[in-house]
Amino acid sequence: MKASGWRMALAGVLALIGLTLGWGMLAAGHVPTIAAAPPSGTPEVLRPEPQGTPQVSAVTTLQNPSPTCYRPVAGTGSCYIQWAYLNAVASSSQYVISMTVTIDGRLHAYHSGFFQTSMYIPGDLYGPGFRVTCGFPSGAGDGLGNAYSYVVRARDTSGDLATNSGTVICPADVVRLFLPVTRRQ
């Protein structure tokens, strides 16, 4: 078979697989959406989960310990929010299709799945964590800085959402600036 012949055969097999998967999704009540790929050289834009009142699934579970906020170097004003892990498990006969991490209304992480019944994200995948501003010390002298709200969402193929949300408080930090001294001659 010539090179172009096997390419046509492969294209036919892939088309048949695509039609089979497509009809299976339509039969299950899922309407697939196709998004155009961005032009070459254009960075891909991550889109947050749809806003509004989500349906929170009683069956899909999202497990994650409370995040911590820590300051690695004093005097820099930089703190990091980090989770030990994130874990989503789809309801029976469903698959996890996405998991997002939002801090103060801004999307910081987006993960997508493909035919997987669970999605596990280890905390060290994010390196030191998500960088935020520590904040100035409060007048109470408790050493606490800025508070950040977070939302972790996981969606499965049935459209059900599992959501964990809360607030994490960072330690306070004051940025110290050292300006070089110049001598007049």
C-alpha positions in Angstrom: 0.0 0.0 0.0 1.3 3.4 -0.9 1.9 6.0 1.9 -1.1 8.0 0.8 -3.3 4.8 0.8 -2.5 3.9 4.4 -3.1 7.5 5.5 -6.5 7.4 3.9 -7.2 4.1 5.7 -6.1 5.5 9.0 -8.2 8.6 8.5 -11.2 6.4 7.8 -10.7 4.3 11.0 -10.3 7.5 13.1 -13.5 9.0 11.5 -15.3 5.8 12.3 -14.1 5.9 16.0 -15.1 9.5 16.2 -18.6 8.8 14.9 -19.0 5.9 17.3 -17.9 8.0 20.3 -20.1 10.9 19.1 -23.2 8.8 18.7 -22.6 7.3 22.1 -22.4 10.7 23.7 -25.5 11.9 21.8 -27.4 8.7 22.9 -26.4 9.4 26.5 -27.8 13.0 26.2 -24.5 14.8 25.9 -24.1 17.2 23.1 -20.4 17.6 22.2 -19.0 21.1 21.6 -16.1 21.8 19.3 -13.9 24.7 19.9 -11.7 26.1 17.3 -8.0 25.9 18.0 -6.2 29.2 18.5 -4.1 30.5 15.6 -0.5 29.4 15.7 1.6 31.5 18.1 -1.5 32.6 20.1 -1.4 31.5 23.7 -4.4 29.3 24.8 -6.8 31.1 27.1 -8.0 29.1 30.0 -11.7 29.6 30.6 -13.1 29.3 34.1 -16.0 27.0 34.9 -19.4 28.5 34.1 -20.6 31.1 36.7 -24.0 31.2 38.3 -25.7 28.7 40.6 -24.0 25.3 39.9 -25.7 22.0 40.6 -23.7 20.5 43.4 -23.7 16.7 43.1 -24.3 14.5 46.1 -22.4 11.7 44.4 -19.3 13.2 42.8 -16.8 13.8 45.6 -14.0 16.3 45.9 -11.5 15.7 48.6 -8.8 18.2 49.6 -7.3 19.2 52.9 -7.5 22.8 53.9 -4.9 24.9 52.2 -2.0 26.6 54.0 -0.5 30.0 53.4 3.2 30.4 54.2 5.9 33.0 53.9 9.2 31.4 52.8 11.3 34.6 53.1 10.6 37.4 55.5 10.7 41.0 54.2 9.6 40.1 50.6 5.9 40.4 50.9 5.4 37.1 49.0 3.3 34.3 50.4 2.2 31.0 48.8 -1.1 29.2 49.1 -0.7 25.4 48.8 -2.7 22.3 49.1 -1.2 18.9 50.1 -3.3 17.3 47.3 -6.6 17.7 45.4 -8.7 14.6 44.6 -12.0 14.3 42.7 -14.0 11.0 42.3 -16.8 10.8 39.7 -20.2 9.4 40.5 -21.0 5.9 39.3 -20.7 5.4 35.5 -19.4 9.0 35.0 -15.9 10.5 34.4 -14.2 13.5 35.8 -13.8 16.1 33.0 -12.3 19.1 34.8 -11.0 20.5 38.1 -10.3 24.2 38.7 -8.7 26.2 41.5 -9.9 29.8 42.0 -8.4 32.3 44.5 -10.3 35.5 45.1 -12.3 35.0 41.9 -9.2 34.5 39.7 -8.6 31.2 38.0 -5.2 29.8 39.1 -5.3 26.2 37.8 -7.3 24.2 35.3 -7.0 20.5 34.9 -9.0 18.4 32.3 -9.6 14.7 32.3 -10.3 12.1 29.6 -12.2 8.9 30.5 -11.0 8.8 34.1 -13.1 8.0 37.1 -10.9 10.0 39.4 -8.5 12.9 39.2 -5.6 13.2 41.7 -3.4 16.3 41.7 -0.4 16.2 44.1 0.4 19.4 45.9 4.0 19.5 44.6 2.6 19.8 41.0 2.2 23.5 41.7 5.8 24.0 42.9 5.8 26.2 46.0 2.1 27.0 45.5 0.2 30.0 44.3 1.9 33.3 44.9 -0.1 36.0 46.7 0.7 39.1 48.7 1.1 38.4 52.4 -0.4 41.8 53.6 0.5 44.2 56.4 0.2 43.2 60.0 -3.2 43.9 61.5 -3.5 46.3 64.4 -4.4 43.5 66.8 -0.7 42.3 66.8 -1.7 38.7 65.9 0.8 38.4 63.0 -2.0 37.8 60.5 -2.0 39.4 57.0 -4.4 39.1 54.0 -7.3 36.6 53.8 -8.0 34.9 50.5 -11.2 33.1 49.5 -10.7 29.9 47.4 -13.0 27.6 45.4 -12.0 24.2 44.1 -14.5 22.7 41.6 -14.7 19.4 39.9 -17.2 18.5 37.1 -18.1 15.1 35.8 -19.6 14.0 32.4 -23.2 14.3 33.8 -22.6 18.0 34.4 -22.6 17.6 38.2 -20.3 19.8 40.1 -18.5 19.2 43.4 -17.3 22.3 45.2 -15.1 23.0 48.2 -14.6 26.6 49.3 -13.2 28.5 52.2 -10.8 31.2 53.4 -7.1 31.0 54.1 -5.2 33.6 56.1 -1.6 34.4 55.3 1.1 35.6 57.8 1.8 39.3 57.8 5.0 40.6 56.2 6.5 44.1 55.7 8.6 44.7 52.6 11.9 46.2 53.4 13.5 48.4 50.8 17.2 49.2 51.0 18.3 52.1 48.8 21.9 52.5 48.0 23.6 55.5 49.6 25.4 57.7 47.1 28.1 60.2 48.1 28.3 63.6 46.8 31.7 64.7 45.7 
